[in-house]
Amino acid sequence: MSQKIIPREIKAEILSKVKQGHRVKDLADQYGISDRTVYGWLQKESGAETISVLKYNKLKRENEELKRIIGKLTLEMSLGKKG
């Protein structure tokens, strides 16, 4: 397997987008690189911060899913009381 050389500017752009909340998998696909590469960059960049950024993004997605579920259940309960 040959390694792709990614310019520093592109690497910085990708890391910045991850920190803004973009999904690593989506960015890796967009730039034609492995998501493992991006995770490796994050890990090298700053140990403690990397975990918090990744954990933050995971919790953000979970929170959105829970809000969707609560909305659905609330609507079902509201419709059930009226019917």
mmCIF file of the N, C-alpha and C atoms, coordinates in Angstrom:
data_MODEL
# 
_entry.id   MODEL 
# 
loop_
_atom_site.group_PDB 
_atom_site.id 
_atom_site.type_symbol 
_atom_site.label_atom_id 
_atom_site.label_alt_id 
_atom_site.label_comp_id 
_atom_site.label_asym_id 
_atom_site.label_entity_id 
_atom_site.label_seq_id 
_atom_site.pdbx_PDB_ins_code 
_atom_site.Cartn_x 
_atom_site.Cartn_y 
_atom_site.Cartn_z 
_atom_site.occupancy 
_atom_site.B_iso_or_equiv 
_atom_site.pdbx_formal_charge 
_atom_site.auth_seq_id 
_atom_site.auth_comp_id 
_atom_site.auth_asym_id 
_atom_site.auth_atom_id 
_atom_site.pdbx_PDB_model_num 
ATOM 1   N N  . MET A 1 1  ? 0.830   -1.176 0.000  1.00 0.00 ? 1  MET A N  1 
ATOM 2   C CA . MET A 1 1  ? 0.000   0.000  0.000  1.00 0.00 ? 1  MET A CA 1 
ATOM 3   C C  . MET A 1 1  ? 0.878   1.244  0.000  1.00 0.00 ? 1  MET A C  1 
ATOM 4   N N  . SER A 1 2  ? 0.622   2.152  -0.894 1.00 0.00 ? 2  SER A N  1 
ATOM 5   C CA . SER A 1 2  ? 1.392   3.384  -0.907 1.00 0.00 ? 2  SER A CA 1 
ATOM 6   C C  . SER A 1 2  ? 0.663   4.454  -0.098 1.00 0.00 ? 2  SER A C  1 
ATOM 7   N N  . GLN A 1 3  ? 1.453   5.302  0.527  1.00 0.00 ? 3  GLN A N  1 
ATOM 8   C CA . GLN A 1 3  ? 0.863   6.357  1.332  1.00 0.00 ? 3  GLN A CA 1 
ATOM 9   C C  . GLN A 1 3  ? 0.703   7.606  0.488  1.00 0.00 ? 3  GLN A C  1 
ATOM 10  N N  . LYS A 1 4  ? -0.448  8.223  0.639  1.00 0.00 ? 4  LYS A N  1 
ATOM 11  C CA . LYS A 1 4  ? -0.748  9.465  -0.050 1.00 0.00 ? 4  LYS A CA 1 
ATOM 12  C C  . LYS A 1 4  ? -0.156  10.616 0.748  1.00 0.00 ? 4  LYS A C  1 
ATOM 13  N N  . ILE A 1 5  ? 0.494   11.540 0.080  1.00 0.00 ? 5  ILE A N  1 
ATOM 14  C CA . ILE A 1 5  ? 1.014   12.707 0.778  1.00 0.00 ? 5  ILE A CA 1 
ATOM 15  C C  . ILE A 1 5  ? -0.042  13.801 0.716  1.00 0.00 ? 5  ILE A C  1 
ATOM 16  N N  . ILE A 1 6  ? -0.492  14.187 1.886  1.00 0.00 ? 6  ILE A N  1 
ATOM 17  C CA . ILE A 1 6  ? -1.541  15.207 1.990  1.00 0.00 ? 6  ILE A CA 1 
ATOM 18  C C  . ILE A 1 6  ? -0.872  16.528 2.363  1.00 0.00 ? 6  ILE A C  1 
ATOM 19  N N  . PRO A 1 7  ? -1.090  17.574 1.562  1.00 0.00 ? 7  PRO A N  1 
ATOM 20  C CA . PRO A 1 7  ? -0.508  18.880 1.903  1.00 0.00 ? 7  PRO A CA 1 
ATOM 21  C C  . PRO A 1 7  ? -0.978  19.362 3.283  1.00 0.00 ? 7  PRO A C  1 
ATOM 22  N N  . ARG A 1 8  ? -0.120  20.092 3.957  1.00 0.00 ? 8  ARG A N  1 
ATOM 23  C CA . ARG A 1 8  ? -0.433  20.595 5.297  1.00 0.00 ? 8  ARG A CA 1 
ATOM 24  C C  . ARG A 1 8  ? -1.710  21.423 5.321  1.00 0.00 ? 8  ARG A C  1 
ATOM 25  N N  . GLU A 1 9  ? -1.917  22.200 4.269  1.00 0.00 ? 9  GLU A N  1 
ATOM 26  C CA . GLU A 1 9  ? -3.102  23.059 4.213  1.00 0.00 ? 9  GLU A CA 1 
ATOM 27  C C  . GLU A 1 9  ? -4.391  22.227 4.197  1.00 0.00 ? 9  GLU A C  1 
ATOM 28  N N  . ILE A 1 10 ? -4.359  21.133 3.440  1.00 0.00 ? 10 ILE A N  1 
ATOM 29  C CA . ILE A 1 10 ? -5.538  20.254 3.354  1.00 0.00 ? 10 ILE A CA 1 
ATOM 30  C C  . ILE A 1 10 ? -5.756  19.560 4.691  1.00 0.00 ? 10 ILE A C  1 
ATOM 31  N N  . LYS A 1 11 ? -4.673  19.090 5.293  1.00 0.00 ? 11 LYS A N  1 
ATOM 32  C CA . LYS A 1 11 ? -4.758  18.435 6.597  1.00 0.00 ? 11 LYS A CA 1 
ATOM 33  C C  . LYS A 1 11 ? -5.363  19.395 7.625  1.00 0.00 ? 11 LYS A C  1 
ATOM 34  N N  . ALA A 1 12 ? -4.882  20.628 7.638  1.00 0.00 ? 12 ALA A N  1 
ATOM 35  C CA . ALA A 1 12 ? -5.400  21.632 8.569  1.00 0.00 ? 12 ALA A CA 1 
ATOM 36  C C  . ALA A 1 12 ? -6.872  21.919 8.308  1.00 0.00 ? 12 ALA A C  1 
ATOM 37  N N  . GLU A 1 13 ? -7.239  21.970 7.045  1.00 0.00 ? 13 GLU A N  1 
ATOM 38  C CA . GLU A 1 13 ? -8.642  22.206 6.670  1.00 0.00 ? 13 GLU A CA 1 
ATOM 39  C C  . GLU A 1 13 ? -9.541  21.074 7.170  1.00 0.00 ? 13 GLU A C  1 
ATOM 40  N N  . ILE A 1 14 ? -9.095  19.852 6.987  1.00 0.00 ? 14 ILE A N  1 
ATOM 41  C CA . ILE A 1 14 ? -9.866  18.687 7.429  1.00 0.00 ? 14 ILE A CA 1 
ATOM 42  C C  . ILE A 1 14 ? -10.017 18.693 8.948  1.00 0.00 ? 14 ILE A C  1 
ATOM 43  N N  . LEU A 1 15 ? -8.921  18.926 9.665  1.00 0.00 ? 15 LEU A N  1 
ATOM 44  C CA . LEU A 1 15 ? -8.977  18.944 11.128 1.00 0.00 ? 15 LEU A CA 1 
ATOM 45  C C  . LEU A 1 15 ? -9.881  20.059 11.636 1.00 0.00 ? 15 LEU A C  1 
ATOM 46  N N  . SER A 1 16 ? -9.831  21.191 10.966 1.00 0.00 ? 16 SER A N  1 
ATOM 47  C CA . SER A 1 16 ? -10.696 22.309 11.344 1.00 0.00 ? 16 SER A CA 1 
ATOM 48  C C  . SER A 1 16 ? -12.168 21.947 11.168 1.00 0.00 ? 16 SER A C  1 
ATOM 49  N N  . LYS A 1 17 ? -12.486 21.283 10.066 1.00 0.00 ? 17 LYS A N  1 
ATOM 50  C CA . LYS A 1 17 ? -13.871 20.883 9.811  1.00 0.00 ? 17 LYS A CA 1 
ATOM 51  C C  . LYS A 1 17 ? -14.356 19.849 10.827 1.00 0.00 ? 17 LYS A C  1 
ATOM 52  N N  . VAL A 1 18 ? -13.456 18.945 11.238 1.00 0.00 ? 18 VAL A N  1 
ATOM 53  C CA . VAL A 1 18 ? -13.821 17.957 12.257 1.00 0.00 ? 18 VAL A CA 1 
ATOM 54  C C  . VAL A 1 18 ? -14.174 18.679 13.552 1.00 0.00 ? 18 VAL A C  1 
ATOM 55  N N  . LYS A 1 19 ? -13.370 19.657 13.917 1.00 0.00 ? 19 LYS A N  1 
ATOM 56  C CA . LYS A 1 19 ? -13.611 20.402 15.148 1.00 0.00 ? 19 LYS A CA 1 
ATOM 57  C C  . LYS A 1 19 ? -14.891 21.232 15.080 1.00 0.00 ? 19 LYS A C  1 
ATOM 58  N N  . GLN A 1 20 ? -15.336 21.549 13.874 1.00 0.00 ? 20 GLN A N  1 
ATOM 59  C CA . GLN A 1 20 ? -16.584 22.294 13.696 1.00 0.00 ? 20 GLN A CA 1 
ATOM 60  C C  . GLN A 1 20 ? -17.793 21.369 13.740 1.00 0.00 ? 20 GLN A C  1 
ATOM 61  N N  . GLY A 1 21 ? -17.543 20.063 13.808 1.00 0.00 ? 21 GLY A N  1 
ATOM 62  C CA . GLY A 1 21 ? -18.644 19.120 13.941 1.00 0.00 ? 21 GLY A CA 1 
ATOM 63  C C  . GLY A 1 21 ? -18.902 18.237 12.732 1.00 0.00 ? 21 GLY A C  1 
ATOM 64  N N  . HIS A 1 22 ? -18.111 18.386 11.670 1.00 0.00 ? 22 HIS A N  1 
ATOM 65  C CA . HIS A 1 22 ? -18.283 17.520 10.502 1.00 0.00 ? 22 HIS A CA 1 
ATOM 66  C C  . HIS A 1 22 ? -17.859 16.098 10.862 1.00 0.00 ? 22 HIS A C  1 
ATOM 67  N N  . ARG A 1 23 ? -18.502 15.134 10.251 1.00 0.00 ? 23 ARG A N  1 
ATOM 68  C CA . ARG A 1 23 ? -18.180 13.731 10.527 1.00 0.00 ? 23 ARG A CA 1 
ATOM 69  C C  . ARG A 1 23 ? -16.878 13.337 9.846  1.00 0.00 ? 23 ARG A C  1 
ATOM 70  N N  . VAL A 1 24 ? -16.042 12.620 10.579 1.00 0.00 ? 24 VAL A N  1 
ATOM 71  C CA . VAL A 1 24 ? -14.749 12.185 10.067 1.00 0.00 ? 24 VAL A CA 1 
ATOM 72  C C  . VAL A 1 24 ? -14.938 11.333 8.817  1.00 0.00 ? 24 VAL A C  1 
ATOM 73  N N  . LYS A 1 25 ? -15.872 10.407 8.854  1.00 0.00 ? 25 LYS A N  1 
ATOM 74  C CA . LYS A 1 25 ? -16.101 9.509  7.712  1.00 0.00 ? 25 LYS A CA 1 
ATOM 75  C C  . LYS A 1 25 ? -16.462 10.301 6.463  1.00 0.00 ? 25 LYS A C  1 
ATOM 76  N N  . ASP A 1 26 ? -17.333 11.293 6.607  1.00 0.00 ? 26 ASP A N  1 
ATOM 77  C CA . ASP A 1 26 ? -17.745 12.105 5.456  1.00 0.00 ? 26 ASP A CA 1 
ATOM 78  C C  . ASP A 1 26 ? -16.561 12.874 4.864  1.00 0.00 ? 26 ASP A C  1 
ATOM 79  N N  . LEU A 1 27 ? -15.750 13.459 5.738  1.00 0.00 ? 27 LEU A N  1 
ATOM 80  C CA . LEU A 1 27 ? -14.583 14.211 5.266  1.00 0.00 ? 27 LEU A CA 1 
ATOM 81  C C  . LEU A 1 27 ? -13.558 13.289 4.612  1.00 0.00 ? 27 LEU A C  1 
ATOM 82  N N  . ALA A 1 28 ? -13.340 12.124 5.217  1.00 0.00 ? 28 ALA A N  1 
ATOM 83  C CA . ALA A 1 28 ? -12.390 11.168 4.639  1.00 0.00 ? 28 ALA A CA 1 
ATOM 84  C C  . ALA A 1 28 ? -12.835 10.759 3.236  1.00 0.00 ? 28 ALA A C  1 
ATOM 85  N N  . ASP A 1 29 ? -14.114 10.485 3.077  1.00 0.00 ? 29 ASP A N  1 
ATOM 86  C CA . ASP A 1 29 ? -14.638 10.128 1.755  1.00 0.00 ? 29 ASP A CA 1 
ATOM 87  C C  . ASP A 1 29 ? -14.483 11.290 0.780  1.00 0.00 ? 29 ASP A C  1 
ATOM 88  N N  . GLN A 1 30 ? -14.793 12.487 1.237  1.00 0.00 ? 30 GLN A N  1 
ATOM 89  C CA . GLN A 1 30 ? -14.723 13.674 0.390  1.00 0.00 ? 30 GLN A CA 1 
ATOM 90  C C  . GLN A 1 30 ? -13.303 13.928 -0.118 1.00 0.00 ? 30 GLN A C  1 
ATOM 91  N N  . TYR A 1 31 ? -12.317 13.733 0.755  1.00 0.00 ? 31 TYR A N  1 
ATOM 92  C CA . TYR A 1 31 ? -10.932 14.009 0.387  1.00 0.00 ? 31 TYR A CA 1 
ATOM 93  C C  . TYR A 1 31 ? -10.183 12.777 -0.118 1.00 0.00 ? 31 TYR A C  1 
ATOM 94  N N  . GLY A 1 32 ? -10.865 11.636 -0.158 1.00 0.00 ? 32 GLY A N  1 
ATOM 95  C CA . GLY A 1 32 ? -10.252 10.425 -0.699 1.00 0.00 ? 32 GLY A CA 1 
ATOM 96  C C  . GLY A 1 32 ? -9.148  9.851  0.174  1.00 0.00 ? 32 GLY A C  1 
ATOM 97  N N  . ILE A 1 33 ? -9.356  9.923  1.491  1.00 0.00 ? 33 ILE A N  1 
ATOM 98  C CA . ILE A 1 33 ? -8.378  9.370  2.417  1.00 0.00 ? 33 ILE A CA 1 
ATOM 99  C C  . ILE A 1 33 ? -9.097  8.447  3.405  1.00 0.00 ? 33 ILE A C  1 
ATOM 100 N N  . SER A 1 34 ? -8.325  7.715  4.161  1.00 0.00 ? 34 SER A N  1 
ATOM 101 C CA . SER A 1 34 ? -8.891  6.805  5.156  1.00 0.00 ? 34 SER A CA 1 
ATOM 102 C C  . SER A 1 34 ? -9.332  7.594  6.385  1.00 0.00 ? 34 SER A C  1 
ATOM 103 N N  . ASP A 1 35 ? -10.442 7.176  6.967  1.00 0.00 ? 35 ASP A N  1 
ATOM 104 C CA . ASP A 1 35 ? -10.876 7.835  8.201  1.00 0.00 ? 35 ASP A CA 1 
ATOM 105 C C  . ASP A 1 35 ? -9.872  7.557  9.322  1.00 0.00 ? 35 ASP A C  1 
ATOM 106 N N  . ARG A 1 36 ? -9.184  6.447  9.249  1.00 0.00 ? 36 ARG A N  1 
ATOM 107 C CA . ARG A 1 36 ? -8.146  6.133  10.231 1.00 0.00 ? 36 ARG A CA 1 
ATOM 108 C C  . ARG A 1 36 ? -7.024  7.170  10.181 1.00 0.00 ? 36 ARG A C  1 
ATOM 109 N N  . THR A 1 37 ? -6.739  7.654  8.980  1.00 0.00 ? 37 THR A N  1 
ATOM 110 C CA . THR A 1 37 ? -5.721  8.696  8.831  1.00 0.00 ? 37 THR A CA 1 
ATOM 111 C C  . THR A 1 37 ? -6.131  9.945  9.594  1.00 0.00 ? 37 THR A C  1 
ATOM 112 N N  . VAL A 1 38 ? -7.379  10.341 9.438  1.00 0.00 ? 38 VAL A N  1 
ATOM 113 C CA . VAL A 1 38 ? -7.879  11.542 10.120 1.00 0.00 ? 38 VAL A CA 1 
ATOM 114 C C  . VAL A 1 38 ? -7.849  11.334 11.633 1.00 0.00 ? 38 VAL A C  1 
ATOM 115 N N  . TYR A 1 39 ? -8.296  10.173 12.089 1.00 0.00 ? 39 TYR A N  1 
ATOM 116 C CA . TYR A 1 39 ? -8.258  9.894  13.522 1.00 0.00 ? 39 TYR A CA 1 
ATOM 117 C C  . TYR A 1 39 ? -6.817  9.917  14.041 1.00 0.00 ? 39 TYR A C  1 
ATOM 118 N N  . GLY A 1 40 ? -5.888  9.430  13.245 1.00 0.00 ? 40 GLY A N  1 
ATOM 119 C CA . GLY A 1 40 ? -4.480  9.472  13.626 1.00 0.00 ? 40 GLY A CA 1 
ATOM 120 C C  . GLY A 1 40 ? -3.979  10.904 13.770 1.00 0.00 ? 40 GLY A C  1 
ATOM 121 N N  . TRP A 1 41 ? -4.369  11.767 12.830 1.00 0.00 ? 41 TRP A N  1 
ATOM 122 C CA . TRP A 1 41 ? -3.994  13.183 12.910 1.00 0.00 ? 41 TRP A CA 1 
ATOM 123 C C  . TRP A 1 41 ? -4.544  13.810 14.184 1.00 0.00 ? 41 TRP A C  1 
ATOM 124 N N  . LEU A 1 42 ? -5.800  13.500 14.467 1.00 0.00 ? 42 LEU A N  1 
ATOM 125 C CA . LEU A 1 42 ? -6.426  14.058 15.664 1.00 0.00 ? 42 LEU A CA 1 
ATOM 126 C C  . LEU A 1 42 ? -5.697  13.608 16.921 1.00 0.00 ? 42 LEU A C  1 
ATOM 127 N N  . GLN A 1 43 ? -5.331  12.350 16.936 1.00 0.00 ? 43 GLN A N  1 
ATOM 128 C CA . GLN A 1 43 ? -4.648  11.803 18.095 1.00 0.00 ? 43 GLN A CA 1 
ATOM 129 C C  . GLN A 1 43 ? -3.275  12.440 18.276 1.00 0.00 ? 43 GLN A C  1 
ATOM 130 N N  . LYS A 1 44 ? -2.564  12.643 17.185 1.00 0.00 ? 44 LYS A N  1 
ATOM 131 C CA . LYS A 1 44 ? -1.235  13.255 17.249 1.00 0.00 ? 44 LYS A CA 1 
ATOM 132 C C  . LYS A 1 44 ? -1.325  14.732 17.625 1.00 0.00 ? 44 LYS A C  1 
ATOM 133 N N  . GLU A 1 45 ? -2.359  15.396 17.146 1.00 0.00 ? 45 GLU A N  1 
ATOM 134 C CA . GLU A 1 45 ? -2.478  16.844 17.361 1.00 0.00 ? 45 GLU A CA 1 
ATOM 135 C C  . GLU A 1 45 ? -2.522  17.204 18.839 1.00 0.00 ? 45 GLU A C  1 
ATOM 136 N N  . SER A 1 46 ? -3.385  16.528 19.567 1.00 0.00 ? 46 SER A N  1 
ATOM 137 C CA . SER A 1 46 ? -3.442  16.784 21.016 1.00 0.00 ? 46 SER A CA 1 
ATOM 138 C C  . SER A 1 46 ? -4.229  15.675 21.685 1.00 0.00 ? 46 SER A C  1 
ATOM 139 N N  . GLY A 1 47 ? -3.572  14.934 22.521 1.00 0.00 ? 47 GLY A N  1 
ATOM 140 C CA . GLY A 1 47 ? -4.164  13.766 23.162 1.00 0.00 ? 47 GLY A CA 1 
ATOM 141 C C  . GLY A 1 47 ? -5.490  14.015 23.838 1.00 0.00 ? 47 GLY A C  1 
ATOM 142 N N  . ALA A 1 48 ? -5.541  14.867 24.838 1.00 0.00 ? 48 ALA A N  1 
ATOM 143 C CA . ALA A 1 48 ? -6.771  15.074 25.605 1.00 0.00 ? 48 ALA A CA 1 
ATOM 144 C C  . ALA A 1 48 ? -7.845  15.753 24.764 1.00 0.00 ? 48 ALA A C  1 
ATOM 145 N N  . GLU A 1 49 ? -7.448  16.740 23.987 1.00 0.00 ? 49 GLU A N  1 
ATOM 146 C CA . GLU A 1 49 ? -8.417  17.468 23.170 1.00 0.00 ? 49 GLU A CA 1 
ATOM 147 C C  . GLU A 1 49 ? -9.033  16.559 22.108 1.00 0.00 ? 49 GLU A C  1 
ATOM 148 N N  . THR A 1 50 ? -8.243  15.653 21.553 1.00 0.00 ? 50 THR A N  1 
ATOM 149 C CA . THR A 1 50 ? -8.739  14.741 20.539 1.00 0.00 ? 50 THR A CA 1 
ATOM 150 C C  . THR A 1 50 ? -9.915  13.926 21.072 1.00 0.00 ? 50 THR A C  1 
ATOM 151 N N  . ILE A 1 51 ? -9.749  13.393 22.232 1.00 0.00 ? 51 ILE A N  1 
ATOM 152 C CA . ILE A 1 51 ? -10.813 12.583 22.806 1.00 0.00 ? 51 ILE A CA 1 
ATOM 153 C C  . ILE A 1 51 ? -12.064 13.427 23.013 1.00 0.00 ? 51 ILE A C  1 
ATOM 154 N N  . SER A 1 52 ? -11.884 14.639 23.506 1.00 0.00 ? 52 SER A N  1 
ATOM 155 C CA . SER A 1 52 ? -13.050 15.464 23.769 1.00 0.00 ? 52 SER A CA 1 
ATOM 156 C C  . SER A 1 52 ? -13.754 15.874 22.477 1.00 0.00 ? 52 SER A C  1 
ATOM 157 N N  . VAL A 1 53 ? -13.003 16.128 21.409 1.00 0.00 ? 53 VAL A N  1 
ATOM 158 C CA . VAL A 1 53 ? -13.622 16.492 20.130 1.00 0.00 ? 53 VAL A CA 1 
ATOM 159 C C  . VAL A 1 53 ? -14.413 15.308 19.578 1.00 0.00 ? 53 VAL A C  1 
ATOM 160 N N  . LEU A 1 54 ? -13.806 14.134 19.596 1.00 0.00 ? 54 LEU A N  1 
ATOM 161 C CA . LEU A 1 54 ? -14.489 12.950 19.085 1.00 0.00 ? 54 LEU A CA 1 
ATOM 162 C C  . LEU A 1 54 ? -15.697 12.612 19.948 1.00 0.00 ? 54 LEU A C  1 
ATOM 163 N N  . LYS A 1 55 ? -15.520 12.694 21.258 1.00 0.00 ? 55 LYS A N  1 
ATOM 164 C CA . LYS A 1 55 ? -16.620 12.402 22.165 1.00 0.00 ? 55 LYS A CA 1 
ATOM 165 C C  . LYS A 1 55 ? -17.739 13.427 21.995 1.00 0.00 ? 55 LYS A C  1 
ATOM 166 N N  . TYR A 1 56 ? -17.376 14.689 21.827 1.00 0.00 ? 56 TYR A N  1 
ATOM 167 C CA . TYR A 1 56 ? -18.360 15.743 21.620 1.00 0.00 ? 56 TYR A CA 1 
ATOM 168 C C  . TYR A 1 56 ? -19.209 15.450 20.378 1.00 0.00 ? 56 TYR A C  1 
ATOM 169 N N  . ASN A 1 57 ? -18.558 15.102 19.286 1.00 0.00 ? 57 ASN A N  1 
ATOM 170 C CA . ASN A 1 57 ? -19.290 14.823 18.043 1.00 0.00 ? 57 ASN A CA 1 
ATOM 171 C C  . ASN A 1 57 ? -20.215 13.620 18.208 1.00 0.00 ? 57 ASN A C  1 
ATOM 172 N N  . LYS A 1 58 ? -19.755 12.598 18.910 1.00 0.00 ? 58 LYS A N  1 
ATOM 173 C CA . LYS A 1 58 ? -20.589 11.416 19.154 1.00 0.00 ? 58 LYS A CA 1 
ATOM 174 C C  . LYS A 1 58 ? -21.792 11.791 20.016 1.00 0.00 ? 58 LYS A C  1 
ATOM 175 N N  . LEU A 1 59 ? -21.547 12.533 21.083 1.00 0.00 ? 59 LEU A N  1 
ATOM 176 C CA . LEU A 1 59 ? -22.639 12.943 21.968 1.00 0.00 ? 59 LEU A CA 1 
ATOM 177 C C  . LEU A 1 59 ? -23.628 13.862 21.247 1.00 0.00 ? 59 LEU A C  1 
ATOM 178 N N  . LYS A 1 60 ? -23.114 14.690 20.379 1.00 0.00 ? 60 LYS A N  1 
ATOM 179 C CA . LYS A 1 60 ? -23.983 15.594 19.603 1.00 0.00 ? 60 LYS A CA 1 
ATOM 180 C C  . LYS A 1 60 ? -24.940 14.777 18.724 1.00 0.00 ? 60 LYS A C  1 
ATOM 181 N N  . ARG A 1 61 ? -24.418 13.759 18.049 1.00 0.00 ? 61 ARG A N  1 
ATOM 182 C CA . ARG A 1 61 ? -25.276 12.908 17.208 1.00 0.00 ? 61 ARG A CA 1 
ATOM 183 C C  . ARG A 1 61 ? -26.288 12.146 18.056 1.00 0.00 ? 61 ARG A C  1 
ATOM 184 N N  . GLU A 1 62 ? -25.837 11.628 19.205 1.00 0.00 ? 62 GLU A N  1 
ATOM 185 C CA . GLU A 1 62 ? -26.753 10.909 20.089 1.00 0.00 ? 62 GLU A CA 1 
ATOM 186 C C  . GLU A 1 62 ? -27.854 11.835 20.603 1.00 0.00 ? 62 GLU A C  1 
ATOM 187 N N  . ASN A 1 63 ? -27.485 13.056 20.943 1.00 0.00 ? 63 ASN A N  1 
ATOM 188 C CA . ASN A 1 63 ? -28.447 14.032 21.431 1.00 0.00 ? 63 ASN A CA 1 
ATOM 189 C C  . ASN A 1 63 ? -29.508 14.330 20.370 1.00 0.00 ? 63 ASN A C  1 
ATOM 190 N N  . GLU A 1 64 ? -29.080 14.512 19.131 1.00 0.00 ? 64 GLU A N  1 
ATOM 191 C CA . GLU A 1 64 ? -30.020 14.771 18.036 1.00 0.00 ? 64 GLU A CA 1 
ATOM 192 C C  . GLU A 1 64 ? -30.977 13.594 17.859 1.00 0.00 ? 64 GLU A C  1 
ATOM 193 N N  . GLU A 1 65 ? -30.459 12.382 17.964 1.00 0.00 ? 65 GLU A N  1 
ATOM 194 C CA . GLU A 1 65 ? -31.299 11.189 17.823 1.00 0.00 ? 65 GLU A CA 1 
ATOM 195 C C  . GLU A 1 65 ? -32.306 11.106 18.969 1.00 0.00 ? 65 GLU A C  1 
ATOM 196 N N  . LEU A 1 66 ? -31.864 11.387 20.174 1.00 0.00 ? 66 LEU A N  1 
ATOM 197 C CA . LEU A 1 66 ? -32.778 11.358 21.324 1.00 0.00 ? 66 LEU A CA 1 
ATOM 198 C C  . LEU A 1 66 ? -33.874 12.414 21.194 1.00 0.00 ? 66 LEU A C  1 
ATOM 199 N N  . LYS A 1 67 ? -33.525 13.587 20.714 1.00 0.00 ? 67 LYS A N  1 
ATOM 200 C CA . LYS A 1 67 ? -34.527 14.636 20.502 1.00 0.00 ? 67 LYS A CA 1 
ATOM 201 C C  . LYS A 1 67 ? -35.565 14.185 19.484 1.00 0.00 ? 67 LYS A C  1 
ATOM 202 N N  . ARG A 1 68 ? -35.097 13.521 18.438 1.00 0.00 ? 68 ARG A N  1 
ATOM 203 C CA . ARG A 1 68 ? -36.017 13.015 17.411 1.00 0.00 ? 68 ARG A CA 1 
ATOM 204 C C  . ARG A 1 68 ? -36.971 11.987 18.012 1.00 0.00 ? 68 ARG A C  1 
ATOM 205 N N  . ILE A 1 69 ? -36.440 11.090 18.815 1.00 0.00 ? 69 ILE A N  1 
ATOM 206 C CA . ILE A 1 69 ? -37.261 10.053 19.444 1.00 0.00 ? 69 ILE A CA 1 
ATOM 207 C C  . ILE A 1 69 ? -38.273 10.675 20.405 1.00 0.00 ? 69 ILE A C  1 
ATOM 208 N N  . ILE A 1 70 ? -37.823 11.638 21.210 1.00 0.00 ? 70 ILE A N  1 
ATOM 209 C CA . ILE A 1 70 ? -38.736 12.302 22.151 1.00 0.00 ? 70 ILE A CA 1 
ATOM 210 C C  . ILE A 1 70 ? -39.849 13.023 21.395 1.00 0.00 ? 70 ILE A C  1 
ATOM 211 N N  . GLY A 1 71 ? -39.507 13.682 20.324 1.00 0.00 ? 71 GLY A N  1 
ATOM 212 C CA . GLY A 1 71 ? -40.522 14.362 19.508 1.00 0.00 ? 71 GLY A CA 1 
ATOM 213 C C  . GLY A 1 71 ? -41.541 13.386 18.960 1.00 0.00 ? 71 GLY A C  1 
ATOM 214 N N  . LYS A 1 72 ? -41.066 12.263 18.473 1.00 0.00 ? 72 LYS A N  1 
ATOM 215 C CA . LYS A 1 72 ? -41.953 11.248 17.916 1.00 0.00 ? 72 LYS A CA 1 
ATOM 216 C C  . LYS A 1 72 ? -42.884 10.703 19.001 1.00 0.00 ? 72 LYS A C  1 
ATOM 217 N N  . LEU A 1 73 ? -42.333 10.381 20.165 1.00 0.00 ? 73 LEU A N  1 
ATOM 218 C CA . LEU A 1 73 ? -43.148 9.846  21.263 1.00 0.00 ? 73 LEU A CA 1 
ATOM 219 C C  . LEU A 1 73 ? -44.160 10.876 21.764 1.00 0.00 ? 73 LEU A C  1 
ATOM 220 N N  . THR A 1 74 ? -43.732 12.132 21.847 1.00 0.00 ? 74 THR A N  1 
ATOM 221 C CA . THR A 1 74 ? -44.635 13.200 22.277 1.00 0.00 ? 74 THR A CA 1 
ATOM 222 C C  . THR A 1 74 ? -45.804 13.332 21.312 1.00 0.00 ? 74 THR A C  1 
ATOM 223 N N  . LEU A 1 75 ? -45.516 13.282 20.033 1.00 0.00 ? 75 LEU A N  1 
ATOM 224 C CA . LEU A 1 75 ? -46.564 13.378 19.021 1.00 0.00 ? 75 LEU A CA 1 
ATOM 225 C C  . LEU A 1 75 ? -47.513 12.191 19.105 1.00 0.00 ? 75 LEU A C  1 
ATOM 226 N N  . GLU A 1 76 ? -46.959 10.994 19.266 1.00 0.00 ? 76 GLU A N  1 
ATOM 227 C CA . GLU A 1 76 ? -47.794 9.798  19.378 1.00 0.00 ? 76 GLU A CA 1 
ATOM 228 C C  . GLU A 1 76 ? -48.699 9.879  20.621 1.00 0.00 ? 76 GLU A C  1 
ATOM 229 N N  . MET A 1 77 ? -48.152 10.347 21.712 1.00 0.00 ? 77 MET A N  1 
ATOM 230 C CA . MET A 1 77 ? -48.945 10.472 22.941 1.00 0.00 ? 77 MET A CA 1 
ATOM 231 C C  . MET A 1 77 ? -50.049 11.525 22.759 1.00 0.00 ? 77 MET A C  1 
ATOM 232 N N  . SER A 1 78 ? -49.710 12.611 22.100 1.00 0.00 ? 78 SER A N  1 
ATOM 233 C CA . SER A 1 78 ? -50.682 13.685 21.868 1.00 0.00 ? 78 SER A CA 1 
ATOM 234 C C  . SER A 1 78 ? -51.813 13.191 20.971 1.00 0.00 ? 78 SER A C  1 
ATOM 235 N N  . LEU A 1 79 ? -51.482 12.463 19.945 1.00 0.00 ? 79 LEU A N  1 
ATOM 236 C CA . LEU A 1 79 ? -52.490 11.921 19.035 1.00 0.00 ? 79 LEU A CA 1 
ATOM 237 C C  . LEU A 1 79 ? -53.342 10.857 19.729 1.00 0.00 ? 79 LEU A C  1 
ATOM 238 N N  . GLY A 1 80 ? -52.713 10.104 20.618 1.00 0.00 ? 80 GLY A N  1 
ATOM 239 C CA . GLY A 1 80 ? -53.433 9.061  21.360 1.00 0.00 ? 80 GLY A CA 1 
ATOM 240 C C  . GLY A 1 80 ? -54.476 9.646  22.296 1.00 0.00 ? 80 GLY A C  1 
ATOM 241 N N  . LYS A 1 81 ? -54.174 10.762 22.928 1.00 0.00 ? 81 LYS A N  1 
ATOM 242 C CA . LYS A 1 81 ? -55.115 11.408 23.848 1.00 0.00 ? 81 LYS A CA 1 
ATOM 243 C C  . LYS A 1 81 ? -56.298 11.997 23.095 1.00 0.00 ? 81 LYS A C  1 
ATOM 244 N N  . LYS A 1 82 ? -56.048 12.511 21.885 1.00 0.00 ? 82 LYS A N  1 
ATOM 245 C CA . LYS A 1 82 ? -57.124 13.115 21.103 1.00 0.00 ? 82 LYS A CA 1 
ATOM 246 C C  . LYS A 1 82 ? -58.033 12.061 20.502 1.00 0.00 ? 82 LYS A C  1 
ATOM 247 N N  . GLY A 1 83 ? -57.461 10.883 20.186 1.00 0.00 ? 83 GLY A N  1 
ATOM 248 C CA . GLY A 1 83 ? -58.222 9.849  19.515 1.00 0.00 ? 83 GLY A CA 1 
ATOM 249 C C  . GLY A 1 83 ? -58.952 9.024  20.488 1.00 0.00 ? 83 GLY A C  1 
# 
